[in-house]
Amino acid sequence: MGKIVLFGATGYTGELTAEALQKRGTGGVVLAARSEQKLAELKERLDVDWPTVVADVNDPAALDAVLEPGDVLLTTVGPFVRWGNVAAEAAVRNSSHYIDSTGEAAFIRDIFEKYGPLAEKNGVTMMTALGYDWAPGNLAGALAVEQGGDQVSSVKIGYFNGGKATKFSMSGGTMASSAGAMFYPSHAYLDGELTQERTATRKHDFGEVQDGVPARGFSVGSSEAFSLPRVYPQLKNVDVYLGWNDPDKVQAQAAALEPMLADEQTRAKLMAESEAKLPGSTGGPDAETRAQTYAVILAEGSNDAGDVLSQVRVSGVNGYDFTARFMALVAEKLLGGEVERRGAIGPMEAFGRDKLTDYVAEAGITVD
């Protein structure tokens, strides 16, 4: 029996994930982070005797020293477009299964296109973007296809938050990742093929989140664009939207940035300026704040004429709580050998509709 190595264990999402593993009674967990003191404090807070490893992105050898074939490397270290390759390469190199919490389109594409074939060759499974973005949308999109029937050729999926929003509702790491994503190409599955495009190329109105709150979003790259067409070959379009911010403003910002990003030096300068204004990995919303918000994912299935044939809504706990719980659950399933498919895959490919529905519900998001 292998072990679960939680890399980034003392960061905001990492600590929530460690807590979720502890609450599940998961065995064989190793906590990995760059501060020995913070690791000791985390162990004391959780009252666990799990081993710890001092490791960061500047020391890949530290991961090599702890990972073995059949282990599960669960990483929350971002922004992933800057730091994620270290963990992905270590997993493939050591024939360990891999899970991450990214929401960044460019890194998701790297996992599926760059690392996925290597993982398949080495007999391991890689599951990227396995948190609130973008795991439950894989389920919502699948249900929209199945409920709409054989005529469904397109799905649109939107991610939203409900409840009492506050300025503290997003972690520093999420802000850094979201800002960084604007500087890299995004993607969508359009007209039967993966298409590279900028973030916020399109906008879509899904109606309302709840009680008159509009559900408008801007287009983003996601794991659904890679995975759902492999599960449902009838799909010609898989288009995903994010409704965290005003889509009109985001689209205008993305359009203004686009002509500057072709030059790598300009891109680097803009990224550095953006990072200097952001708080970085400085924690996130506490349990009380998270309890005041909830996740909502909406999906529509349409035919070739654009007629909406199905509408799906799934909702539940705050996205951070779902992310921690779902990654902890999937890490157990990978370690236990439940997932047999190798390479880079999405949650529908890993579990199928019925199991995925149950697992997403167990992590706190249910079909309405």
N, C-alpha and C positions, 0 to 999 in steps of 0.2 A: 504494500500500500504506500502510495506516495504522500506528498504533503502540499499544502497551499501556501505559497509565498506571497504575502501582501506587501507590495512595493509602494512606498509612499504612505506608510501606515500612520504617520503622525500629522499628515496634512488634513484638511477639513473633511474631504470625502473619504480619505483613508481611515480616519478615526471612526467615522460613521460605519464604514464597512467592517472594521475590526469589532465594533460593538455588535453589529448584526451577526457576525460569525460567532461571537461569544454567546449571544442570546439563543442561537440555534444549537449550541452545544457542539460545534464543529471541532473535530480533533485534527491533529496534525497541521497546525497553523504555525507559520514562522512570520514574525513581523520584521520588515526591512524598511529602514529610513536612514537619513544622514546624521541624525543626532542620537547618540547613545543615551543622553539624559532624557530626551523626550520619549524614547522607546521605554525606558524604565518607568517614567511617569504614566505612560499609557498602560503598561502592564499592571501597575498598581491600581489605577483607576478601574480597570476591567476585572481585576482580581483573577488574573490568569497566570499560568506558568509557562506560556509559550516561549520558545527560543526567539532570540532577536539577532539581527544581522545589521551592522552598520554598512550602508551602501547608498550611493547616489549616482546620478547620471554621468559623473566624471570618473567613475570607477567601475567599468563593466566587469572587471575581474571579480568583484565582490559578488555579483549575481552568478557568475560561472561557478564560484566556490560553493554556492548553496543549492543551485538547481541540479536536478537529476532527471533522467528520462521518466516520463509519466507524471511528473509533478505538474501543478497548476500555478502559473505566474499570473497574479491578479494585480494590475498596476493602475494607480490613480495619479501618476506623475505627469503633469502638464504644465504649460500648453504642449500638446502632443506633437504638433508640427515642429517644435523645437527640441523637445526632450524625449519624445516617445520611441524613437528608433532604437535607443539603447535597450529598452526592455523587450521590444519585439525581436530584435536580433538575438538577444540572449536566450529567449524562449526557443526560437528555431534552432539556434546553435546547440542547445542542450536537450533537444527533443522533448520540451515541456509544453503542455497545453497553455493557452494564453487567453486572458480576458482583460479588457480595459474599459475605462469610463469616458472615453473621448466623445465629443460631439462635433469634432472638426472634420469638415469634408475632405480636405487634402490628405489628412492622416488616414481616414477611413479608406480612401482610395489606395493608399500605399499598402494597407493591410491586405486588401482583396487582390490587388494586382501584383505587388512586389513580393510580399511575404507569404501570401496564401499558397502559391505553387511550391515554395520551399517547405512550408509546413506539411503539405500533403505528401511530399517526397519523404519527409522525416517521420511521417506517421502520427502527426499531432493535429490538434484542432485549435484554430484561432477564432475568437469571437470578439469583435470590436464594437464600440459604441453600445455597450450593454446596459446602459442606464436609462433614465427617463427619456433622454434622447440618445438612441432612437429605438429601443426595444419594444415598448408598447405599441408604437405605430406599426411595427411589423405585424402584430396581432390584429390591430384595427384594419389595416389594409387587407390582410388575408380574409377577415370576416366580410369586408365589403365585396370582395370578389366572390366568395362562396354564397353570400346572401343574394347577390345580384344575378348570379347564374352565368351561363356560358357566353352571354352577350357582353359581359363586362370586359372591356379592353383597356380601360384606363382607371387608375385610382389616384385620388388626391388625398393627402394625409396632412392634418394640421395639428400642431402642438400649442397648447395654451395653458394659462394658469388662472384659477379662480380663487375667490376668497379675498381676504384683505391683503393687498399688496403693499409692501413698505420698501423704503430705500435700502433696507438691510436684507431683502429677500434673496439676493444673489451673492454667492461667495466671491472672494477676490480672485480665486482661480478660474471661476466661470467667466468673470468679466474679462480676464486676460485672454482666455481661450476664444471668447466671442469676438473680442476686438481683433485678435490675430487672424481669425478666420476671414476677415474682410480683405486681408492682403494676399490671399491665395485663391486659386481657381476653385470653383464649386462644380457641381455636376447634377445631372438628372437623367432619368431613363426616358427618352423621348423618341417616338417613331421607331421603336424597336431596337434602339441602341443607346449605349451610354454616351451622353453628350457633355462636354466640358463647357462651362459658362460661369459668369460671375454670380456671386450671391445676390439675391433680390432681383434677378432677371424678370420674374413675374410676381404678381400679387393675386390672392384669391380670397373671396369672401365665403366663409362656411356658414354664415348665419349668425348665431349667437353662442357664446360660451354658456351663459345662464342669466336669466332675469334681465334680458335686454342688453347685456354686455356683448359688444360686437366681437365676432371671431374672424378677424382679418389677419392674414399672414403674408410674409414674403418668402420666396422660394429659397431653399437651402439644400445642400448635398447631404446625403444620409446613407445609412446601410440598407434601407428599404430598396433603393435604386439598384443595388447589386443583387440582393437576395430574392426579393419577391418575383422577379421575372423568371428566376430559375425554378421556383416552386409552381408558378402559374405561367406557362409558356404563352398563353393567350394574351398576356398583357403587352400592350404596345407603349404604354406610358405609365410611369410611376413618378409622381410629382409631390414633393414634400415641402411643407410650409411651416414657418415659425412665427408665432404671434406674441412674442415677449415684448416687442417694441413696435412703435408706429411704423407700419410697412411703407408708408409714403416717404417718411424721413429716411429710413434705411435704404430704400431704393435710390433716393437722390444722392445719398452719401456714397453708395457703392458705384453709381454711375460716374460721379465726380472723381473717384479714386482710380477707376479702370484704366484710363490712358496713361497714368503714372506708373503702373505696376509692371509694365513690360520691361522697364529698366531695373535690373537687380539692385544696383546701388541706391536708387530712389526707393525701392521697396524696403531695403534694410533701414534706410534713414527714417522712413515713415513708421516702421515698426518700432524702432528705438524710441522715437518721440511718443508714440502711443503708450508703450510700456512704462515710460517715465511718469505718465499721468495716472497710471492705474495702481491700485493697492497691492496687486500680486496675491500670493498665497497667504492671506491674512485672516483666515477664518471665514465664517459665513453665518447664516441665520441660526439662532438657537432653537431649541425644541419648541418653545412657546410660540415663536414667530412662525416656524414651519407648520405648526398645528392650525394656524389661521389661513393657510393657503392649501390649494389642492390642484392636482394635475388633471387636465382634460385633453383627450386626444380624439379628434373627429376625422372620419374618413368617408369618402364618397366613391362609389363605383359607377362608371359611366360607359355607355356604348360608343360605337364609332361616330354616331351623330351628335354626341355630347349630351344625350339624355341621361339624367341621374337615375340609376336603377336601384341603388341601395345607399343607405346612410347608417353609419355606425358611430356610436359614442362609447368611449371607455373613460373612466375617471376614478380618482382615488386619492391616496395620500400625496403629500408634497413630493416633488420630484427628487429631492435629495434623499428622502427616506426610502422612496422606491428604489433608487439607484443602489444604495447600500444593501438593501434586503435582497434585491434581485441578483446582484453580482455574487453575494454570499451563497445564495441558493444554487446558482448555476455552477459556481466553483465546486460545490459538493457533488453536483451531478457529473461534472467532468472528471473529478477525481475518482468517483465511484464507477466510472466506465459506462454511464448511461448513454452518452453521446458517442456514436460509432463513426459518424462521418468525419473525414479529415480535410485539412485545408482551412481556408477562411470561409466561414459560413455565418448565416444569420440565424436568429432564434427559431424561425419556422422550420428551417432546414434541420436544425438540431433536434427539435422536439415534436413537430407536428402541431396541428391546431388544438387538439383537445388537451394535451399536456401543457402546451404553452399557455392556454387559457387558465389552467389550474395554477401554473407557476406564477404567472403575472398576478393573479388574484391573491396568491399566498404572500406576494410582496406588497400588496396593498392597492392594486388597480383592478377594477372589475368592469365587465360589460354592462352598460346601463340598459 
